[in-house]
């Protein structure tokens, strides 16, 4: 059995658990604490430390994965969704590592959720390109090709009809514009047809809270690609960040060719 700690930081709650990264089972209770008001770096880091104390059982050597609602590039948070703008451009990975006294694996939250679905959920054993989209306040996304994550895809910001796709096709847009399922599905059809044209994926996985109502809208879509609801729901970020924390760093990184 391999185990790791997964932490999922969101705009309203921070949750975590110890995970069996072979089976995807939780080895501890899932613990959740509210995200501090304002979502400042100092307060969120303190809450993560408190959360880990509550989970317990974190002996030396257990990998730690942490996912965050931001584009994550080389350990820096390059954006901030539903947390303080002070995160933008911050060396966040180093900040958490200093507070925790150990190395961590730091990743975007949608990327973690997508990876979890490939390892343990709706896309397990699917070869080729899997595209996860989370329909919520915006549209999060993850690209996984033959089990390898391609990070920070941000497909909710694709331009369709001159606007960010998420401004028209997210679940928040459905609520804002008071659309019924059929009306909303027409917007989703345009969005997923565009994704299909660009990427020719082998599977779409649809997450977000609305995915529990998938029978209301997924059957209304006409696509060449199979499209299925996510399975892991509230545990996806925990499972994905924990699983990514156990992945070995690439053994062979291409080196620049010396100039003669």
Order of alpha helices (4+ residues) and beta strands (2+ residues): beta-beta-beta-alpha-beta-beta-beta-alpha-beta-alpha-beta-beta-beta-beta-beta-alpha-alpha-alpha-beta-beta-alpha
